[in-house]
Amino acid sequence: MNPRLVAVVLLALALAACTPWARVAPDTRAYDKRSDYTLDLPLGWVKRTADANDLFLTRDGPALNFILVARQPHDRKLPRTKRETRADMLPFELAELALAEWKSSEATANLEVLANTPATLGGQPAARLHIRYKNERGLPIERLLIARIDAKGRLSFLYEAPAIVYFQRGLADFEAMVASVRFQ
């Protein structure tokens, strides 16, 4: 066998093993964040395997839809407003912080609040904030945030997709994932 061919095949296999995405299958659906929470990932979506957040998932590509799960300590300031959270904050205060953060971004400054309601996350009080904004091309984008505060920090589940077709198409998967959250 040609040594160059062997080298090319081995390189291709090595690169495939380093792929930053993994499809969520029935046997890889359960997600466990050590000593914090568990949840069920949506089948058919793909997750980024190397991400600074807890989870980054997409069904049709990050430009068309994504779910972002992030746990941040209270002392990690929000990037734009430079504000921190506290363990004694109420869910509506967290929603107000998120709104202030998004309004301070040029990309989402034109946001419209569709709903700002109480919710639960893993049986605990949370905020549910649903907004719509237009991107730089005028395409309406919807964003849904479900987040809570506890002693460990803030935990947020964010779903975003174009309002035309894609938002509704992935919404049930997002809602099911959030409903599956259990704190350890």
Secondary structure, 3 states (H helix, E strand, C coil): CCHHHHHHHHHHHHHHHCCCEEECCHHHCEEEECCCEEEECCCCCEEECCCCCCEEEECCCCCCCEEEEEEECCCCCCCCCCCCCCCCCCHHHHHHHHHHHHHCCCCCCCCEEEEEEEEEECCEEEEEEEEEEECCCCCEEEEEEEEEEECCEEEEEEEEEECCCHHHHHHHHHHHHHHCCEEC
